[in-house]
Amino acid sequence: MAKVTSKFQVTVPKVVADQYGIHPGDDIEWVPAGEVIRVVPPSARSPKLDLRTRLRLFDEVTQRVRRQTPLRKGSEPSDRGWTREQLYDRGRSH
């Protein structure tokens, strides 16, 4: 069991660090999950993709959803008030 220091730092046990590929300087994500906290090592996160790739993937998914979800009779695609590019301006959560 690890102790939390006065600076709210926690030491990752070497056995755990080795098993999950955690190295000094790595960013570890702390995710609230109800009554527990998940610690997500860098190797478990999705790879960082460049903007062009993320937009291409977004377009592919959008096209699949549009093909699977027909519009109701007499309805038009609604203006959501945002564009796909604006989704990526906000950055990724850390």
C-alpha positions in Angstrom: 0.0 0.0 0.0 1.3 3.5 -0.9 1.1 6.5 1.4 0.1 10.0 0.2 2.7 12.6 1.1 2.0 16.1 2.5 2.3 17.3 -1.2 -0.3 14.7 -2.2 2.3 12.6 -4.0 2.0 8.8 -4.3 4.8 6.4 -5.1 3.9 3.7 -7.6 5.3 0.3 -6.4 8.1 -0.9 -8.7 6.3 -4.2 -9.4 3.2 -2.3 -10.6 5.3 0.2 -12.6 7.2 -2.6 -14.3 4.0 -4.5 -15.1 2.2 -1.5 -16.6 5.2 0.1 -18.3 5.2 3.2 -16.1 8.5 5.2 -16.1 9.7 8.3 -14.3 8.3 11.4 -16.0 5.2 9.6 -17.4 1.8 11.2 -17.0 -0.6 9.0 -15.1 -4.4 9.8 -15.4 -6.5 9.7 -12.3 -10.1 8.9 -13.2 -13.0 9.1 -10.6 -15.1 6.0 -10.9 -17.8 6.1 -8.2 -16.4 5.0 -4.9 -12.9 4.3 -6.3 -10.3 6.0 -8.4 -8.9 4.4 -11.5 -5.2 5.0 -12.3 -4.6 4.8 -16.0 -1.0 4.3 -17.2 0.2 5.9 -20.4 0.2 2.5 -22.3 -3.6 2.0 -21.7 -4.6 5.3 -23.2 -5.6 5.7 -26.8 -2.8 7.0 -29.0 -2.7 10.7 -29.8 -3.8 11.3 -33.3 -3.2 14.4 -35.4 -6.0 16.7 -36.2 -6.4 15.5 -39.8 -6.7 11.8 -38.7 -9.2 12.7 -35.9 -11.4 14.7 -38.4 -11.3 11.8 -40.9 -12.4 9.4 -38.2 -15.2 11.8 -37.1 -16.4 12.0 -40.7 -16.4 8.2 -41.1 -18.5 7.7 -38.0 -20.9 10.5 -38.9 -21.5 8.9 -42.4 -22.1 5.5 -40.8 -24.6 7.0 -38.3 -26.4 8.9 -41.1 -26.8 5.7 -43.1 -28.1 3.8 -40.1 -30.5 6.6 -38.9 -32.9 7.7 -41.5 -34.5 11.1 -41.1 -38.2 11.2 -40.1 -40.6 12.1 -42.8 -40.5 15.8 -43.5 -37.6 16.6 -41.2 -34.3 18.2 -42.1 -30.9 17.8 -40.6 -30.8 20.2 -37.7 -28.2 22.9 -37.1 -26.5 21.9 -33.8 -24.8 25.2 -33.4 -21.3 23.7 -33.6 -19.0 22.3 -36.2 -16.8 19.3 -36.0 -13.7 21.5 -36.0 -14.9 23.3 -32.9 -14.9 19.9 -31.0 -11.1 19.7 -31.3 -10.5 23.4 -30.4 -11.3 22.5 -26.8 -8.4 20.0 -26.5 -8.2 16.7 -24.8 -9.0 16.1 -21.2 -6.1 15.3 -19.0 
